[in-house]
Amino acid sequence: MEIIKTVAEMSRWVQEQRTKGHTLALVPTMGFFHEGHLSLMRRAGELVDRVIVSLFVNPSQFAAHEDLDAYPRAFARDAALAEAEGVAVLFCPEVDDIYPPGFQTTVAVSELTSKLCGKSRPHHFAGVTTVVAKLFNIVAPQYAVFGEKDFQQLAVIRRMVRDLNMQVSLVGHAIVREKDGLAISSRNAYLSKAERRQALCLWHALQEAKALVQAGERHSGRVAKRVRDVLLAHGPCQIDYIELVNRDTLERSSTIDHRVLLALAVRIGTTRLIDNACLLHGGDKNV
Ligand code: AMP
């Protein structure tokens, strides 16, 4: 595996691979790899000859009060894990190379980013789409693989790709979970032992919602109320949102069908966790 640290070198490598006729897939990440990231890399490996994983903790998607400086990093371990997955290149550019002096362009998707996580993180998605657009331009991959754990991010990137006629096929990958059901996340590292136990409230709430829907409930408001009760039954937490939305438009849905997704954002202590699931059979296989 090559470790490439500059945009110029990455562009050269991409050019070379294209001349040789290789196909490329990109997996954008912020590092601190876990099984979620690794499964995205494996999925990418099934699609193309060469997988590029970008590792860039993107400052522009963090607000001033968020965890940019504290964000967990483990470069040597990440490099070893990516190499073991057969990744061709780990692309880890410096901040100044991605945002050189004078940088002043933003790629922003409007409506989809005003909902859900966008309400409490108003500039987050513009940071994501700008950096992802740059990565797509640098790597020009045939495929890019993203996790459905960040399903709003995936919906926003899908919109950007359509709206700007970007020549990349997006692949969503199901949420990878710990054995007990907690969605794996780099931010789980912030949880104390007690918080880790409490964090299972998200999984239990999704399970409860699914059971209700399987029993015939189709009223979103009643499902959301039960979800709130389950979350709070596990201990004090700050519920950022409980939303039942259409998975493509992210519009609220008052009734539940197979396009409707239950999305949760909950703060346990100081750690903000997100999770989601389709509740009707055939929506997805996550729950
Ligand atoms: P991050 O490093 O947190 O920016 O995540 C990089 C990619 O990994 C994103 O596409 C995430 O959606 C995806 N990802 C993170 N956690 C998981 C998970 N538990 N299951 C599937 N994909 C994940």
Residues whose N, C-alpha, C, O or C-beta is under 5 A from the ligand:
A	BS01	AMP	P28 T29 M30 G31 G36 H37 V145 F146 G147 E148 K149 D150 H173 A174 I175 V176 A183 I184 S185
